[in-house]
Amino acid sequence: MINKSYLILLILVPLLGISQTEDEKQLKEIYTSSLTEGKSYSWLDYLSNKIGGRLSGSFNAEQAVEYTKNELESLDLDRVWLQPVMVPKWTRGIKEYAYIENAPGNTNAVNVCALGGSIATPEGGLKANVIEVQGLEELKELGEEKIKGKIVFYNRPMQVDVIQTFEAYGGCVDQRYSGAEEAAKYGAVGVIVRSMNLRLDEFPHTGSMSYGDLPVNKRIPAAAISTKGAELLSSLLALNNDLKFYFRQTCKVFPDVKSYNVIGEVKGSTFPNEIITVGGHLDSWDLGDGSHDDGAGCVQSMEVLRLLKQTGYKPKRTIRVVLFMNEENGLRGANKYAEVAKEKGENHIFALESDAGGFTPRGFSFDCDDANFSQITSWKPLFKPYLIHFFEKGGSGADVGPLKGDGTVLAGLRPDSQRYFDHHHAENDTFEHVNKRELELGAATMTSLIYLIDKYGTINTSKIKG
Amino acid sequence: MINKSYLILLILVPLLGISQTEDEKQLKEIYTSSLTEGKSYSWLDYLSNKIGGRLSGSFNAEQAVEYTKNELESLDLDRVWLQPVMVPKWTRGIKEYAYIENAPGNTNAVNVCALGGSIATPEGGLKANVIEVQGLEELKELGEEKIKGKIVFYNRPMQVDVIQTFEAYGGCVDQRYSGAEEAAKYGAVGVIVRSMNLRLDEFPHTGSMSYGDLPVNKRIPAAAISTKGAELLSSLLALNNDLKFYFRQTCKVFPDVKSYNVIGEVKGSTFPNEIITVGGHLDSWDLGDGSHDDGAGCVQSMEVLRLLKQTGYKPKRTIRVVLFMNEENGLRGANKYAEVAKEKGENHIFALESDAGGFTPRGFSFDCDDANFSQITSWKPLFKPYLIHFFEKGGSGADVGPLKGDGTVLAGLRPDSQRYFDHHHAENDTFEHVNKRELELGAATMTSLIYLIDKYGTINTSKIKG
């Protein structure tokens, strides 16, 4: 049996041959324009330094909605609109405080931060003995006898010898997300989770957690501790198993509030009903200013439409930039966008997300069938001058995920990941850690792929109409 | 005619087939060991934070010689030694001072630093009118009439839309290196050169310059100005062509002093006379602590020998780490090493340099013939799990350059280059801008290539003895 994708390539190759030079030229213009007259960096400057952290339901998040809507309107697109969505509202309260008590009067202060979604400690804080575990498995092995009345300290580090850091994150994040829910079942009074950080430093890293269907009166407070704090706590526990840990946090859940996805669109000239989405998430955690996660992805996505326009390209298909609200602690914006798309019977052929930081782009990962993957990888040589080499099957992005189905090709930008978890969800996710060129190269790389997808279509459509 | 490299591949491929798994295993061990028990980062911490900038002839440079010799000795190599070499000694003196004088009493201070090798200004500083040029060509067009008595301001920026930043550097650095010599020929009294920096910031970037064979009494002082300072000066000149520029620097050239290349060696078990060199340069500019340029390359090169040992690999060929002295302003160490090698009739089959920063490694560039390039690129698949994709013909490194000839294969590590010129030769080339993982990945990538070269040899030798 001849592979279907080969047949398609046989049809496409001559086409590609003819327009290779045109494509090379277009990519060159895109990269040059991004690096010489790009707007992504100044947009990010505003989002990060004038607005700051943009947690769902916060005033900053609303400011970010307004700012990006205005900026998209200034690009003279065919349509810019806000898509309403109800989002959770959780607030951190006053700065958390924690210490290790070796003996009464003998304490070491450590840096912690409440995990997103956690309840507060009692007003005067929470102090208890600590049991250190390497994860949810060990928790179960220990059982209620060893855990009841204690603070569970999840200390499994991210695995440093994994090359792609998102894999190391995936190998640890269950402690953060489900640690409190599971520990509560065995009678723990609180949980402290080692920050998802490959470095040893003093920054605690927040992130979402869930109590699952635990009843409200069974819920226990959960905080992240910096990696240096975790090392200290672990080594002191080895010396004194009876030490106590104290932490205090005043976080709170409020009723859901109304917020928005921000959407801008250029109508396709030939296939207006085929929709290509490119986006990032506008909300961020509150500790830093959300520059890498995911201010970068938002401004790069906005830049895609600007660069296509500036280089004089007229899209054949409809291209939408979507700045999703509430990726971090609910994914409500992403679900709303997909829900509305379904209701309207929209034909989403392709969706690309940038949510892995504003670092040097290395390529993309694709969630699609073999035929589409073959077509896309046939474009690899066009990207070589820009050192874009990574084209692999894999995940895409949390926000574009809900669009999956009906042959939609999903993709995620893959920047260099080595520094990402130094900053992720922490106080040091700030503007000065984003390099202008790296951000702009990412925007150009995304724009180049969107251009090629728009021009050649995806396989389902291009065979018939492309 | 059948390409010679094909024939060699025909011989090699079955060999490669057999040991593919062994090579995969060895590379995995190298990377794991570098990321979990690497020493490169703590060595760099010492070099950068305990010693600091290491300009040739300085006390710090001598401390660095001693420190790295001791550390190499602790690795239990077959031999560690110092290779004496006379190096230039230039000192910056007190911090430079400069301002733009729009009118008497109306001044803007700007950040400048003396270029390495420059003479001082007169003791009270130098003040003169300014003529802005885009480079050496424009200088010649303007001629003596327009230049005499003035300060020449070289303001050609690095080209931002060049993807590989070293190319952009290459397109500008003639202003810095030869700017004073050329301007002096037309009667200029001093030169100010825009810093070789792709960002707009306040750091002046030093670097070497030369007066060529200009007589001593014709030499004029040369300084670099920060990119923001350059933009300010240029825009003020556009408003007031008659403004004056003042700068003061007290730098000085002393007679040459004795210094050393630091060398460590493991003797080959099978072909001890075939020498593989891996190195970086131990000297650095004085403004920062020389972490990226080139502390990183030094500790990575030391780590190559340590990782081979730690993973239990016994080299067939002799492997040397060389920490070259005086790359920045003389290349005396590199020339000495090559000179001694020649005197002794040593057979250098391969030399690798790391001198492009401690950023995420992307691959290598090779200065070699087609046959060797074919052999090396046949190893590309082994590097794929580590996201190493860049194998191109091109330059190698300044320090290994003098070994060229007699079929020696030269190579340079190619890390991601986007951030390099943010720090290069400036006050902000400091330890906190080096990421531990990125540094360690670079060391592992170098070690992997050295392992493969050691095992399979280069083409000249492997055909006969490999």
Interface residues (C-beta under 8 A of the other chain):
Chain A: Y31 T32 L35 T36 V160 D161 I163 Q164 T165 L198 R199 T360 R362 P385 Y386 L387 H389 F390 D416 Q418 R419 D422 N435 K436 R437 E438 L441
Chain B: Y31 T32 L35 T36 V160 D161 I163 Q164 T165 L198 R199 T360 R362 P385 Y386 L387 H389 F390 D416 Q418 R419 D422 N435 K436 R437 E438 L441
